[in-house]
Amino acid sequence: MPIEIKEVTSRAQLRRFVNFPEKLYRHNEFYVPYLVFDQMDTLDRKTNPAAEFSDYKLFMAYKDGKEAGRVAAIVNHKNNEQWNHRQVRFGWIDFIDDIEVSKALLDKVLEFGREYGMEEMVGPLGFTDMDPEGTLIEGFDRESTMPQIYNHPYYQKHLEAFGLEKDVDWLEFRAQVPDKLPEKIERLEKIVLERNNLHIRQLTRRIVRKEDYAHKIFALDNETYKELYNVTELPMETADRYIGFYLKVLDMRYLTAVENDKGELVGFGVTMPSLARALKKSRGKLFPFGWWYLLHDLFIKHSDGAELLLIGVKPEYQNLGVNAVLIADIFHKYQAMGVKWAESNGELETNVKVRKQFELFNPDWCKRRRCFIRKI
């Protein structure tokens, strides 16, 4: 029976699209399920904030009448304008180990890109850099984290067989939290704060609400990351959906903010307890008991690990040591809360400056993921 590709057009089909990885990785001990409700909201045009500046279609592949793969084809018009390129993105791509299935899915992305006059296809990428991105090519025997993609080793072979080549790689590390921070970092933290009239501010939910602090962080995130690979500068009205989600799940004790003597935000760190254990128990679902597993690991008894989500510093402060202040404060908090290890999001392999900042923690660069590209 030939491969059949169907566009996702209904809520029921979208749920099958979102749940497909659960079937593909059900017995894989390193796979960590996504939050189903968050994925549904991200991909539903009624609730997807990026739908304002993106056109996209979702496709499911069937072989012998059974679900065999999925992919999202995305044209992010805002990103194409910002970077002056014409790219169609593929994201949320998963498939069985069948080259005909992966080719049929990627052909749909090519077809969609040609309809919009695109010149390249690139991915895996989401609508924005707030979504999972990059195919895992090293670190298959390491547990995944909530924000990142896990995939089988054969994905790389399938993508390369389609003519896709490396565009960029990201590296991820795991660092052990020491009982005592290196003296060099402790000393540097104090010097940087005093020399530049800076201070660390402990955020609370009341402060975040009263001072609209989440939007301050979001604005600084835009400013900090706008020059990095394929980042889309997001309008503030788009921020609300992301802010709403993270305010529900973030423990304020895991946030770090550095302000200057005028009370302006110049640097931030956003981290959270590892949710891998809770997501595995719940299989990414809130009901019947998933909400309890998540609540437990978020606010009652944290796991031993944490996830380093974002660290950002205002450009004019980036060479003053503020990054070291943020790292020191984050690890002080980890020590106080009994966190034993922290795992990063992807760091571009070319971003040597950021990688050096964590060298004192003897990081284990345990994962590598890749974004691919080809001409259309």
N, C-alpha and C positions, 0 to 999 in steps of 0.2 A: 504494500500500500504506500503511495507517495506521501511525502511530508505535506501537511496541511497547515497553513498559517491563517490565523483568524485575528482580526482587530478586536480589541477590548472595547465594547460599547455599552455595557451595562454594569450595574453595581455588583451583580453576582459574578460576572466575568472578572471584574477588578479584584474581587476577593480571591478568586482562583489564581490570578496573576500574582498577588501579594503572597499567597500561601505556597506557591510552587517550590521555593527553596526548602521549606520545611519537609517536603516529601523527598527532595533530592539529597538532603543532608541529615535526615532524621537520625541515622545511626552513626553520624560522625561526631566524635567526642570533642573536636576542636571548634565546631561550628556553634556560634551563638545567635539565636533567633533575634530578628528585629521586633520592635513593638508593632503589632499588627495595626492598631488604631492609628499610629503615627504614619505608617506607610500608606494606609488608606487615605488619610487626609492629604498627604503629600502628593499623591497621584490623582486624586479626584479634582476635576477642573473647578468644582464649586468651592473647594477649600484650599487649593494649591496657590500660594501667593505668587509664585513665579509664572502662573498662567497669564498674568497681565502683560508679560513681555516675551512669552514663549509660545510656540506652536509645537504640539507633540502628538504622537500616537503610540499606543501600547499594543504589542502583538504577542500572541501565544502560538507556539508550535505544537502540533499533534502528530504522533506517529502511531500507526495501527490503532487510531482512535484514542490513544492515551496522551496525556500531557507530557511534552518532551522538552520544552524550553520557553523562554520569554525574553523580551527586549523592549526597551523604550527608545523611540527615535525622537530627538529633541532639536529644535532650532531655537536657540536663545538669541533673539534679535538684539537685546541690550548688550550681551557679551560680544556679539559679532561687530556691533558698532563701536564698542569701547576698544576692541583690539584690532579693528580694521581687517578682519578676516571673514571668510564665508565658510563656516563649519557646521555640519550636522553632528550632533553628539549621539552616542549610544550609551545607555545606562541600564541598570537593573537587568543585566544580561546573565542568564543562567541556562544551562542546557545539559542534556545527557551526553555521553561520550559517543557522539555520532556526527561525523563531519558534515553530513547532508543536512542535519538539523541546524547546526550553527551557521552554515552557509545560507540556508533559507532565511534565517532570522536577520543576518547581516545584510543580505540582499534587500530586505525590506527597508532597512535603514538607508542604504544607498538610494533606493527608489524614492523614499521620502525626501532625502536631501536634494536630489535632482529636481523634484517638484518645486523646491524653493530656491533653485539656482545656486546651491552650495558647491564649493570647490574641493572640500576635504571632509572626511569623516574622522572623528576623534572620540576616544573613550577607553574605558568606561568613565563617564562623567555624569553627574546628575544635572538638575536644572541650574544649581549654583554650587559653590564649594561648601555649602551647608549640608549637602547630600553626600552619600558614600561615593567614593571614586577610586579607580585604580584596580587592576587585576593583580591578585597576589601571585608572585612568582617565586618567592622564598619565604619559608616560615610556615609550611603547611602543618607542621607538628606542634604548633604553638596555638594556644587558645585565642580566639578572636576577641575583639572588644566591641562594645555596643555601636560606636559610630562607623565601624569599618566593614569592608567586604571580606567575606571568606569564600574561597572557591577551590575547586579541585585542581590538581596540577595540570590536567590535560587542557585547561582553558587556553593557556599560552600557545600551545601547539595549534589549536583550532584558529585562534586569531591570526597567527602568523601565516597559516595556510591560506587565509583569505587575503593576504597581501598587506596586512597591517604591520607597521614597524614601530620601534620604540620612539616615543616623543619625549617623555620624561619618566624618571623613577622617583618614588618617595621611599624613605627609610623610616622604620619605627624602632624604638628602643624600649627596653625595660630596665629601670634603675632600681636598685635596692635602697631603701631609706635607712641611712646610718643612724646609729644611736646618738652620734654627735656630728654636727656639720663640720666640714673642713674649716680650719681656722682662717684660711685665705678668704672664704666666702663670708664668714662672720665679720671679718675685719672690713672687707669691701662694702658690705651692706651698710655698716655704720658710716663709713667715709662718704659714700654716695649720697646718703640721706642728708647728712650735715652740710656737705659742700654745696648741694644744689637746693637747699631749703625745701626738701621733700619730706613727706610723712606717709606712713601706711595707715589706711583707714579700714576698719573692720565694718563690713556692710551687714545690714539686717534687712529683713523684708520691709520693715517700716521705712527705712532710708530709701530703699529701691523704689518703693511706691511714692513716697512723699517728694523725692527729688528727681523722679523719672530717670533713675540711674541706669536702668537697662538700656534706654535709648542712648545714653552717654557712652556706654560700653560698645553698643552697636555702631555708633558713629566713629568711634576710635578704631574699631575693628575694620571698618571700611577704609579708613585712612592708612592703617598699618599694612594691610594686605593687598591693596589695590594694584601693586606692581608685581605681585607674585603670579605664577603660571595660571593663566586662564580664569583668574578671579573675576567675578562679576560684582561691580559696585552696586549694592542694593539700595533702592530708595527707602526712606524711613518708613513709609506706609507699609512696605513689604516686611519690615522688621517685626511687626506685631505678632504674626503667627509663630515665628521662631521664638520670640520673647515669651509668648504665652506658654509654649511647651516647656522651655527650660526653667521658667520660674516655678513650674509645678514640681520639677524633679530635682532642682539644685538645693543642696544644703548650703546655706549662706556661709557656714564656717569654712567651706572649701573655696571661697572666692577671695581674691586679693586685689586691692585697689591702691595705687600710689597716686597721691595728689601733690601739687605744688603749693607754695605759700598763699596762692590766690584761691585754693580749693578746687582747682581744675584737674580733671583726670588726665594723667600723663602715661599711665601704664596699668594693665590689668592682667589677671590670671584667672582662668575659669577651669576648675577641675571638679571631679565628682567621684564618689565611691564607685568601684567596679560593680557593674550590674550583671556581669556574666553569669554568676551563680543563680540570681533571681530569674533572669531571662530563660535560662535552661530549664529551670523548674516549671516556669509558667508557659514555656514554648511561645513566648511573645504575646500571650493573651491575658487580658485583665480578669476574665471570668472562667471558671468559678472562683479560683483562689489566687490567680496571678497578681491581683492588686495587693494581696497580703505579702507575697514574696518581695514585690518591689518596694512596698512601704517599709518592710522589715529591713531590707538592705540599704535603703536610702536614709532612714531616719532613726531606726531602733538599734540594730547591731550591724555595723558595716562589715564588709568582707575585709580581708587583709590588704586588698589592692585598691588602687585609685587610677583614674584615667585623666591624663593631662590633655584637656580639650583645646584651650587657646591661651596663648601668651602674646600680648600686644603692647607695643610702646610707641608713643607719639614720635614721629620721625625726627624732630629736632632734639629729642632726648635719647635717641637710640645709641649714641656713642658715649653716653655718660655713666654707664654702668647700671641703668635702671633694670635691665633684664636680670642682672645678678641679684638685685634687691627682691624682685618678684620670685625668683627661684628659691632664694633663701627663705622668704616668708612662707611660700607654699610648703617647703620641706619642714619648716618649724611646725606648721599646722599638722602635717602628716605625723610627725613625731608625737604631738600632743594627743592625737586621735588613734594612735596605735597602728597606723598604716605601715605595712612592711615593704611594699613595692609600688611603683607607679609606671604606667605604660603610656607612651606618647601617641599622639596622632602622627600622620605622615609628615616628615620633614623632607623637603626637596634635597636630593643628594648633592646638589650644587650649593646649598646653603651652609657653607662650612662654618660661618660665624655662629649660627645657632647650635650646630653640632658640638662645637668646641665648648660652649657654655655648660654642657652637661658632662664633660670629660672627667671632672673631679668625682663624679658618682659612678665611675666605671660602668657605663651603660652597656648593655648587651643589645647590639643592633641586630635584632632577631628576625625582622621581617622586611621584605622589599616588595613594593607593588609598582605597577607600570601602567602608564597611559599610552595607548597606541594611536597611530595616525596613518592615513593613506589618502592619496589623491582620488577624487571621484572621476 
